[in-house]
Amino acid sequence: MTDTAPPRIGFVSLGCPKNLVDSERILTQLRAEGYEIVARYEIADLVIVNTCGFIDTAVDESLDAIGEALVANGRVLVTGCLGAARAEEILARHPQVLGITGAHAYEAVMEQVHAHLPAPHDPFLDLFLPQGVKLTPCHYAYLKISEGCNQRCTFCIIPRMRGRLVSRPIGEVLVEAERLVESGVRELLIVSQDTGAYGVDVRYRADIHGGRVLETRITTLVRELGQLPVWVRLHYVYPYPHVDNLIPLMAEGHVLPYLDIPLQHASERILRAMKRPAASEQMLDRIRRWREICPELVLRSTFIVGFPGETEEDFDRLLDFLQEARLDRVGAFAYSPVEGAAANTLPGAVPEEVRQDRLTRFMDVQAQISRDRLAGWIGRCTTVLVDAVEDARIVARGPGDAPEIDGQVFIEGAWEGVDAGDFIEVEITGYDEHDLYAEPV
């Protein structure tokens, strides 16, 4: 590095979209202070690794990434969920790291950066784009509305890593949303650890935005975001009773008719052991009502198979629930013990081979349900958001497709005048297990 060149930082971001937002905030501050972000370890003056520590595979990936950065560069700061929960393990494996901070510890990260690589100038003297640095494509962005979680699910250590629920003021969230839209974002993906709980911690405190008094409440936020000329998609919505109030807003077009609601299981005995809502029959009734109110509704969920104590009867109940609920998008995981999780002490551990067998059977059932649901789109017209324009086709997503986790819509043919971020109208002509195929209208 010459005397005039800015200090260079390499950055690795691992884990979920919430972690991605943390990375964006850190990178925004680094850029605002004049640091240069580089893509190769060997030319960086310092490397930051934002880690994930939710399950064992994520822990291993994070520890390997730290090791790789140390070998290639030697000067490494660690932040993120693994830093909050397992700092001693990081130091035992990689004692050379320069410092460790926890999740969403932006100020602590910057303090460590300043200590090991001083900032080149005063950030208050420089201009910077108001939307900040984004790690997503230009046409969509994650908007995090809160930190932490008050739930105590026995398989999860998120509250230990990220703390209790802390909701952002609704005015602050709306200002960020408006800046993103002004910068060209066409889809806002609303994320948090517990989106449906937004505002609970502050008792739905009033805030002022645009000269109006607004409650810090998820339904209010959805109504306000619905005034922006973008798609709004909700993720990680815990199945609280008040979630029912969001469905009419979807039917009215305030937000995409898409609900990501992690149900985790259907056996009431296993749900109680997980400390999750244990009323699967009531959940089926709610799903039926939701679809009556909003027939376009796309439901995504996640499940855990092989949880401690899960019997074949419990698993069969889960498969029966799948068949009845007919969820559009489903992810599943074989239970994996997470260090520090209360579920580790529960009796009835399910052998690994049984867990993997149940996962395969679960996904086979859901694959057919997914094909059946997608078949219902044949002949229908819909709006899609273009993600990429290739030589001989367009890759897009419909209202029921979140980026990276759901399916895509493929439109064959060479196109002119269409770019990523455009909305276009198509007619669905085909499908497979995950994706749809379409022609332009």
N, C-alpha and C positions, 0 to 999 in steps of 0.2 A: 504494500500500500504506500503510495506517494504521500507527500505532505498535503497535497490538494485533493486527493481522492477521498470520497466519503468512506467511513468504516463499513465493512460488508458483513452481512449476517445471513447465514443459511437457516432455513426454517423447515421443520417437519411437523405436519399436523396429522394426528391419528384419531380414530374414534368417530363419534356420532356427529350429526349436524350441530348440536349444542357446542361441542368442542370446536367445530369449524368456526362458529361465530366468535368464540374466545380467540382463536387464532387470528381472525380478521381484525379484531380490536387491537391485539398486540401489534400486528403488522401495520395497521393504520398509525398507531402511535410511533412506531419505529420510523416509518416513512416521514411522518410529520416532523420528526426530530432530525431528519437528514440522513438516516442510515440507508444504505443500499441493500436490497434483498437480492440474494444470488441463489442460483439453482444447483451449484456444485460445492460440495464440502471443501475441496482442495483450494478454492479461491476465497473462502469465507474467513473472516477474522474471528468469528464466533458462531456457534450453532445452537439454536434453541429447538428442543424436542417437546412438543405438546402431546402428552401421553394419554392413553386410555387404560383404565384398570377395572373394567366392569366384569369380565369373565377371564378365565385362565388363558385362553388363546390371545385375548387382547393384551394381557399382561406380558406374555411371551413376546408378542410382536413389539411392544413398547421397549422392553429390555433389549431386544435384538437391535432395534433402531438406535437406541442410545449407544450400544456397543459399536455399531457400524459408524456412527458419527465420531466417536472417540478414536477409532482406528484411522479414519480418513482425515480427521481435523485435530482432535486432541483437546479442543476448548469447547465444552458443552454445558449448557444450562438446561435443566429439566423442569417442566411445569406440567399442569394438568392433573387428572384424576389419580393417576398412579402416584404422583408426588404427594398428594394429600393422604392417601391411604397406606402407602408402603414405602415411605422414604428410606427406612432402614434397609429394606431389601434392595433398593436401588444402590445404596452406598456399599452394601456387601458385595454386590455383583460388579459395580462400577465405581470404585472409590475415587476415581480421577475426576468425576463431574465437579464443576465449579460451584453449583448451587442447585437447590431444589425448592420449588414452590408448588402450591396446590392449584385446584381448578379455579378459573376466573379470578386469579390473583394478579390483575393487570399491573397495579402499582408496584407490587413486590417484584414482578418480572422486570419491570423497567429499572427499578433500583439496582437489581443484580446486573443488568446490562450496563448501566452507567458505571458500576463499580469495576467491571472487567473490560469495558470498551466505551470510553466516554463519548457523549453526544458531540457531533461536530459543530452545532450552532444552537441558537435559542429558537425553539419551535414557535414562539409567539411572533417572530419576525418574518415568518414564511407563510405562504398561502398553501392550502391543501384542499383537495376535492372534498366537499361536505359529506358525501356518502361513504368516504373512507375506502380502504383496500378491501376488495372482494375476491374470494377464492373460488367462487362459482362463475359460470358463464355470465355475460353481461345482462342477459334477459331474465334471469331469476335470481332471487336472493333469499336467504334465511333471515327471519326477523325474530329474535329471541325476546320474549316478553317477561320472563322471570327467571330467577335462579333457584336452585335447591328444590326440596320436596319435603312435605310433612308426612307422607305415607310411610308405613313401616313394613313393607312387604318382606317376608322372611328370606327371599332369594336375592335381595338387592342390598347394596351398600351405598347407593347414591346419596342418601342423606348424610352418611358418614364422610363422603368425599366432597360433596358440594354444599352441605349445610341444609338448614331449613328453608322453607319457601320465602323468597323475597321478590315481590312483584315490582316491576318498573312502573313509574307513574304513567298513566295513560297518555297524557300530553306528550311526554318524552317519546313514547313508542310511536305515536302518530306523526310527530315531527320526523323521526327517522324514516318511517314509511313514505312520507311525502318526498323526502330527499332521494330515496331510492327510486321512486317513480320518476322524479324529475331527471334522474341520471339515465333512464332508459329501461329500468326493470319492468317486466311485463307480468311477473308472477311473484307473489310474496308467500313464502312458506313459513307459517307461524309455528315456532318451536319453543319448548321449555321442557322441564322434567315432568310437569303436571299442568298442562295448558288449561284444563277445565277449572283449576283452582285459582286462576288469576284473580287477584284482588282480595282473596280470603284473608291473607295475613294482615292487610291494612284495613280490614272491615269495609271494603269497597269505597275507600276514601275518595272524596271528590277532588277533581283536578280541573284546571282551566286550559282549554285549547281553542284557539280561534275565537276567543271572546265568549265561549260557552262553558258552562259547568258540566263536567262529565264524570260519571262514576267509574272507578277502576274495577271493571267487571267484564267478563269475557263476552257477554251478549252486547254490551255497549261498544266494546272494541270492535267486534265483528260488524256491527251496524256502521261504525265510522269508517272502517277500512273498506266496507262495501261501496263507499262513495268514490273511491279511487278507480281510475280506468285500468284496473289490473285484475288478474285472477288472484284470489286469496284462498289458501289451502291450509286446513288445520291438522296438526300432528300431535300425537301423544296426549289424547284426551281421555283421562280417567273416567270411568262410567258413573259419574255422579248423577243423581236424579235431575239436576238442572240442565244437564246436557240435552234433555228433551226440548228445551227452549231454543236450541240452536237449529233444530230441523226446519221449523217454519222459515227461519232466515235463509236457509239454503234453498228452500222451495221458492222464496221470493227473489233469489238471485243476489243476495248480499255477499255471499261467500260460495265457493264451489260446493256442489253436492257431494262432498267427499269427507268421510270421517275415519280418522285413524284412531282406533280405540282398542288398546291392548287388553284382551280379556283373560289371557294366560291359561285358563282351563275351563271345564264345564262340570266336573264332579264337585258337588258342594263340599264333600269331605276334604278334597285336595285344596279347594279354594280357601277353606277355613285355615288349613295348614299354611297356606301362602299368605294369610291375612289379606285376602282380596274379597270383594263383594261376592257372597256365596248364594246366589239366587239365579241359577241359569235359566229356569223356566220363566222367571220375570224378564230376564234379558231377551229371551225369544219373543215374548209379548211386546217388549219395547221395539225390537227390530221390525216386527210386523207393523206396528203403529208408525214408525219412522217412514217405512216404505209407502204406507198409505198416504202420508202427508207429502212426501217427496219421492215420487216413483223413480226419479233419476239418481237417487242416492247410491253412491259406491262406498262400500264398507271394507276397510282394511283392518286386520287385527294380527296379533302375535300370540303364540301359545308355547308352553313349555311341556314337553313330554318326559316321562321318567322321573318326575319329582319324587323325593323321598316319601315312601308309603303308597305310591300309586300302584294299584292292583290292575289286573286285566279288566276287571269290571269298571274301574274308574276310567281306564283308557277307552273302553267301549262306549262309555257315556260321552266321552269327548268326541268320538267319531260320530255318534248319533247327533250330537249338537251340531257338528259341521254339516251333516246332511240336512238338518232342519233349518239352520240359519242361512245356508247358501251364501256365505260371505264371498265377496268379489276377489279380494286380495288377502292372502294369508302367508305369514312367515312363521316358522316353528324352529325350536331349538331343543336338542336333547339336554336335559338338566346337567349343568356343570357346577360343581361346588365352587363358590367364590369365597376367598379368604375373608373371614369376618362376618359372613352372612349367618343369620340365625338358623337358616334351614339346614346347615351342616350338622347340627346336633339332633335333628329329627330322626326317629327310628325308621327302619324299612328302606335302606338304600337300595336302589334298583341297579342291578348289574349293568355294566357298560354295554354288553352285547344286546341286552333287552332294550335299553334306552335307544340304541341305534336302530334296532328292528322296529320299534314303535314309531320312531321318526320317519322311517321309510314308508311304513304303512299309512301314517298320517298324511304325508305328502302325496302319496298315490291317490288317496281319497280326494284331497283338495285339488289335485291336478284335474280330475274329471269335473269337479264342480266349477273350477275356473274356466275350462273349455265350454261348459254349458252356459255359463254367464256371458262369456264373450260371444258365443253363437247368437245370443239375443240381440247383438248389435248389427247383424247383417241387414243391409238395406236401409239403415238409419243414417241420417245426416247429422253431423256434429261439427263444432268448432275445435280445431286443434292448434296448439302452439308449436311452432317450428323450433326444433333444437339444433338441427344441422341440415345443410344442403350439400348433398354429395353429387358425384358425376351423373348418376342415373337414378337417383331417388331422393326423396325428402324423408328425414327422420323427425317425427313429431310426437307429441303427447296430447291425449285428450283430457277432459275434465277429471277422469278417474285414474289418471296416471301421474304419480309423483316421480320426480327425477331420481334416478339411481336405484329405486327399490321396486317400482311397478313396471308395467309393460310399456311398449311404444306403439306408435302408429306409423306404418311405412307406406309412402305414396310413391309408386314407381313412375319413372319418366324424368327427362331432363326439364328443368324449370328455369325460367328467367324472371328476374324481378322479385324473387322471393328470398328472404334472408332469415337467419336465425333470429328469433324474437317476433316474427310476424304471426298473426293469427290468420288462418285460412279455413274455408269451409270444405268439408269432404263428405263423401258417402262411403260407408263401411262395406267392403266387398268380401273380406275373408278374415280368418282368424287361425291361431294355433293355440298352444297351451297358455301362452303368456301375452302375445302381441296381436294387434289388429292390422289389417291391410285395407287400403282405401284408394279411392279415385277422387280427383278434384270435382267439386260441384261447379 
